[in-house]
């Protein structure tokens, strides 16, 4: 092959820091949100095209109340186009809260001498998973403190253990992970255990602000964390989740930081993040930060809608950090995943005698402590389709393959039928008589909205579920 000197001009951007704070602020400060421009940007997003940083800044800088309502309306419409009315449900399972970092916003911080440290042992993990299965959960995110104890091998072994626990018709079909950044070999080790998404939040994308909050420990290394999911991609783990902790820095900057991260992953690996999370600072033991950047409810609702428009094909995760009323409203603006029946104290799912939150045993305080059945009940009332679907991951529709299915809009062909089947399983195995009756009515309503090509197959599978078969999907 003849040497091509042009190759030398191609800069490899993989695993290189990609956030330029001055560039982001320049875009924010010099972007004007004229009415016609706002409408153009919303229209582009509704055409299922990801927004640029400048286009995202147009929405971020919008202050006109009528235009903000148009942004929210656009987010609602886009969510319906891409995902339909389904809401995927999951639960967090905290495995251990030992941590070697000193982060001012976190109850697990190493300087918090009041924290009650614990790592679940084999038997405790089994009991927790059984309790979650008894409630009907099928999807978990396993949460580990950032500590030398929680090695890639430990996380992989824990994942395999979680998958092995079966109780009655209960089983965990997808175990995601929220844990420390790893090197490439570490990510390979975890991937081989069959995990779903590996989730790492940058917390704040502003390098200087990052230093304010991360006083010591490996997490104090901004670039190591920023490039962590590049290493995951290099390791072949192509299903990743990003996020920012809103309240650490200006929310406008963080929104553009998330979009910049998305752009980087797409440019380097041809696939963006599977999910984006946007938790807000909540009360935590030894919480020690200024409230200067705390995000109001109104701004929070606006930023969620903007994220939906900016990244049409990325799942948006809304957690139980938010209270019931906020969750109920924000769900409209493009959220695709929520947790339900959440408990974050280690060992609390199987401990039915202790329902009170103890901040010395938790990373932060949750605001929506409703049971999974209560969450499902309200979702159905609000015309959502609760889903425990794990089909895409198990059929290899992840990473670049997921983009191939989702970007043209084909994913809705799979999502609604699979959501119906997983809801039917829940209704048969775990729901009260009242909820089951309501749920089957909702299933019939959603079947009528399916493509005719799949209706017969869905009904055949529903009959099999009623006769005891489980785990069927498209």
N, C-alpha and C positions, 0 to 999 in steps of 0.2 A: 504493500500500500504506500502510495506517495505521501510524504510528509506535508501536512497542510499548516503553514505558519499561522493561519487565522485561528487555529485552535488555541494558540497561546493567548489570544485576546479574550477568550471566554473565561470569565471569572467564576469559580465554583463557590456559590453562596451557601452551600450546605454546611451546617454545624458552625456557622459564623453568626455573631451578634447582628441583629437586624433592626434594632430599634434606635432611631435617631430622634431624641426628644426635641431638639430644635426644629427638625423638619415637621414633626407632628404639630407642635405649637404654631409654627408658621402657617400650616394649613388651616388650623382652627382660627387663628387671628386674622387671616386674610381671605376667608371664604364668606361671601355674602349670601344670605338666604332670602332672595327675592321670591315672591309668590310663584311666578312662572317657573323658576328654577326648582323650587321644592316640588311642584307638580311633575316636572320632567323626571326628577330623581325617583319619585314614587312610581311613576309609569314604567321606568326602566326595571325597577325591582319586580313589579307585577308581571313583567315579561320574563321573570325567572333568571335575571342576570345579576351577578354579584356586583356590589357597588365599589367604586374606588374610594380612597381615603378622602379625596376632595368632595365626592358626592355624599359620603357619610357625614362630613363636616357640614354640608348644607342642611342636613336634617338636625344635626346636633345643635346648630346655631339658631334654629327656628324657635322663635318665642311667641309668635302670633297664635293665640288660643285656637282659632279656627283651623290653622294649618297643622297644629299639633293633633287636633282631632282627625284631620285627614291622614296624618302619619299613622295613627292608631287604626283607622279604618283600613288603610292599605295593608298593615300588618295582619289584620284579621282575614282579609281577602287572600293574601299570599299564603297564609297558613292553611286555609281551606284548599287552595289549589295544589299545594305540595303534599300535605299530610292528611287532608280530610279533617274529620272531627275527632280523630283518635287522640287519646292521652296515654302515654306509656307510663306504667307504674313500677316503682322499685323501692327498695329499703336500704339504708346504710347499715353495715355491721362493723362496729369498731372492734378490732382484734387486739390492739395494744396501744397504750398512750405514753410509753416511754419516749422521750425526745431529747435530742442533744442540741437543739436550736433555742435561741432566746429571742422570740418574736413578740413584740409588745402587745399584739392584739389577740394572742392565743392562750387559752387556758392550759395547754400542754407545755408551755414554755419552761425551759429547764430551771429558770430562776423562781418558778412558782413552787415554793416549799410546801404549800398547803394542798397541792394536787395529790390525789390518791392514785398511785401508779399501779398498773396491772397489765398483764398480758394473758389473754385467755389460753388455757391449756387445751389439749386435744378433746377431752370430755366436755369442757365448757363450750367449745365451739360447736360440737355436735348438738348439745342441748339448745344452744341459741338458734342453730339452723332448723332444728325440729320445731321450735316455737314459731319461727318465721313461716315454715311450711304449714303449720297448723292454722295460720292466719291466711294462707293462700298465696304467699309471696313466691314468685318464680325468678325474680331478677334482684341481685344484690350488688352493692358496691362495698368492697372490703376496704376498711380504712386502717392504715398503720401510721403510728408516729414515726418521725424521722430519727432513727436510732440504729446503731450498729447491730442490735439484736435482730432487727427485721431485715435480714439479708434476702437477696433474690431467691435463694433456695428455700428460706422460710416462707416467703410469700407464695412460691410455687407449691410447696407442700400444703400450705393452708388452703389454697385454691382447690387442689385435688381432693382434700378432705371435704370441703364444702360441697363439691359436686357428688361426692360418694354418699352423702346423707339422703336417705329416702325414707319417708314416713307416710304410710297409706298411699294416697295418690300424689303426695307432695314430693317435689324435687326442685332443686335450683338449676335452671337451664342457662343462666348467664351470670357469671361473677366478674364484675369490673373491679378495678383497683384504683384507689387514691393513696399514693405513697410517695416516698422520696424519689428524686431523679436518680437514674442508674447509669452505669456505663453501658456500652453496646452489648457486652457479654451478659451483663445482668438483665437487660431487657430480653435477650434471647432466652435466658433461663425461664423468666416469667412467662414469656409467650408460649413456650413449649408446654406449659401447664394448661393451656386452653382458655386463657382469660379472655374477657371481652375487651372493653375499652380501658386503656391506661390513662388516668386522669391526673394532670399536674396543673395547678393554678400558679400563674406568675405572681399573684397577689396584687402588686402594682407594677405597671410597665415603665414607670418613670425611674430611671437609674438612681438619681439622687434621693428621691423619696424612699426608694427601696432601702437605702442605707439607714434612714431614720428609724425604721421599724425592726430591722434584722441585725441584732447587735453582735451575735456570735453563732458559731456552728456552721456546718457546711451550707446551710440555706442562705448565709450571708453573701455567698458568691452569686451575684446577679446573673452573670453570663452562663454559669454552669446550669442554673435553673432555666434560663431563657432558651438554651439550645438542647434541653433535655429530650424533647419530643423529636428533634432531628435524630438523636441517637436511637430513639425507639424505631423510627422509620428505617434507619440504616440496619437495624437488627431484624427487620422484617415485621415489626409490630406496627401495622398500618392503621390501626383503629385507636385514635387518641382523642383526648378531651382537654380543652383549655378553659381558662377562667381567670377572672380578676375579682379581688375582694373590694367591693365598692365601699368607700369611706376612708380609704388610705390616702387617696389623692383625688384631684379633680376628675369627676366622672366623665367629662367630655374627652379628656386625654385617654382614659382607660378604654372607652368605647373604640377610639381609633387604634389604640394598641392591640385590642383583640382582632380588629379587622386587619391590621398589619401582620399579625401573627398568622391569620388565615391565609393572607396573600402569600406569605413566605412559604408556608407548607405546600400550597398549591403550585407555586412556581418551582420549588425544588423537588417535590415528590409526586406531583400531579394529583394530589388529594388533600383536601382541607381537613380540619378537625371534624370528628364525628359529632361532637357535642361542644357547646359553649355554656359555661355556668357564670352566674353573675350574683353571687351571694353578697348581702350587705352586712356590714359590721353589726354584731349583736353582743349583748352582755356576755362576758366571760370572766372567770376567776382571774384576778390580778390584771384586768384590762387597764391599760395605761397609755391611752392615746388622746390627742386633741380631737375635738369634735368639728374642727374647721371644715373637713371634707365630707362630713356625713351627708348622705343622699336623702332628700325628702321623698315622700311617697309620690308626689307628682313627677319629680324628675326620674324616679325609679321606673314608673310606668312608661314614661317617654323613652328612656334608654332601652327598655326591653323591646318596645315596638321598633326602634331604630335598628337594633341588632337583628331582628327578624327580617327587616327589609334589606339590610346590608349583606347578609349571608343566607340566601333563601334555602339552601339545601343542608344546612347544619342544624342538628337538634338543639333546642334551647331547654336547659334544665332549671326549673324553679323549685327551690327547696323549702323545707319546713322551718327555715329561719324566719320566713315571712308569716305573718298572722293570717287567719282565715280570710278576712275581708280583702286584704291585698292580694292574696293568692287567687281568690275568686275573680277579681277584676283582671289581673295581669294574665291569667290563662287565656283571655280573649286575644291577646296581642302576639300570638305566635308561639307560645310555649308548647313543647311537644312531650316533655317528660316531667313528672313530679314524683316525690316520695310520699308514701302514705303509711300511717301506723308507725311513725318514726320514733325510735329511742336511741340515744347516743351514749348513755352510760354503759360501760362495759358489763355485759352479763344481764342487762335489764330486760331483754325479750323473754327470757325464761324465768325471770324473777317476778312473778305476778303479785307479790306482796308489797312491792315498793313502786308506787306510781309517781312519787315526787321527784322533781329534778334537783340534782345536787351539783352545783357548779364546780365543786372540787373534784368531781368525778367525770366532768364533761368538758368538751373542747369549747363549747359556747352554749348559749341558751336557745332552745327551739321555741317557736311561737305557735306552731300549729301541731298540737299533740293529739289530733283526732285519730281514731282507729282506721285501719284500712277499709273496713266495711262502711264506715261513715263517709270516707272520702269517695268511695265508689258510688255510694247512694247519691251524693250530691252531684257527682259528675254526670250520672244518668239523668238526674232531674234537669241539669243544665244542657242537655242534648249533646254531651260528649260521649265518646265510645271508649270506655276503659280497656286498656290492652296490657297483656303481659308477654307480648310477642318477642320471640328471640330467633325468628326464622332467618333473618338476613345474616346474622353472625354464623349460624350453624350451617347455612348453605354456601358460605363463602362470599356473601354479598357485603364485603367490608372494604375499607380502603378505596383504592382506585375502582374496584369492581362495584362498590356501593355507588360511587359517583356515576358510573356508566348506567346504572339502573335509575338513580334518583334524579339526575340532572334533566333527562328528557321528560320526567314526570311519571315514569312507569312504576315508581315505587308504590303509588297509591293502589295499583292493582293488587299488590301483595298485602299492604298494610291493613286495609279495611277487612278483607276476609280473615286474615290471621288474628286481628283484634277480636273479631266476632267469635272465633273458635276458642281463644284463650279466655274470653269473658264467659263463654258457655261452660268451660271447665270450672271456673271459679263459682259460678252459680250452682252447678251440680254438687260440688264438693264442700263449699264453705259458707254459702250465703244463707241468711235467714229466709224463712218462707216468704216474707213480705218483699225482701230485696230480690229474691229469685223471680217472683212474679213480675216485678218492675223490670228486671233485667231482661227477661225473655221478650217482653213487649218491645224494649229498646232494640233487641237483636232483630226482631221481625221488621222493625222500622228501617234499620240499617241495611238489611238484606234487600229491601225494595229499592235501595239506592245504588246497589252494586251493578257492575256490567253483567248483562244477561249471560255472557259466556262463562261466568263462574258461579252463578246462583245455584245451579243443579249440584255442582260439586260441593259447595258450601253446605247445602241441605243434607247431602249424603254424609258428610263428616259430622254434622250436628247430630244426626241419628245415631252414628257410632259413638259419639260422646255420651249421649243419653243411655247407651247400652254398655257403658263402662270403658270404652277405649279412650286413650289420652295421647296427647302430644302429636297432633296432626297439624300440618301447616303447608302453605304454598311456597 
